[in-house]
Amino acid sequence: MAELLPPGTPAPEFTLHVTPDQSLSLSELRGRPVIMAFYPADWSPVCGDQMALYNEVLPEFQKFNAELLGISVDGVWCHEAFSKDRHLHFPLLADFERQRRGRATVWRLSQSRRHF
């Protein structure tokens, strides 16, 4: 199990796929508030409702120039279909490969239930 980070600690750098040929690194968003919404699976009823709720309140986050990122272990193709079906207006990042290879910095952050 990963060591819990104390409140106020900057999230560790990561790079995850948004599409099959496009990645996003946390460092690209430095200086802006970032909301990382971790969830287990795209098509589960609870997660679908959670992402829909974030989508509805997205304008509130944008008032503060905050970037919302959905992160799960689903692959980019699954995210693409889910995002289109639910009309989501924020990126979903695929953490499948990192978790599978045991380099799951993002997964460990989600397990800690900390907010950064």
Secondary structure, DSSP 8 states (H G I E B T S, - for coil): ------TT------EEEEETTEEEEGGGGTTS-EEEEE-S-TTSHHHHHHHHHHHHTHHHHHHTT-EEEEEESS-HHHHHHHHHHHT--S-EEE-HHHHHTT--HHHHHHHHT---
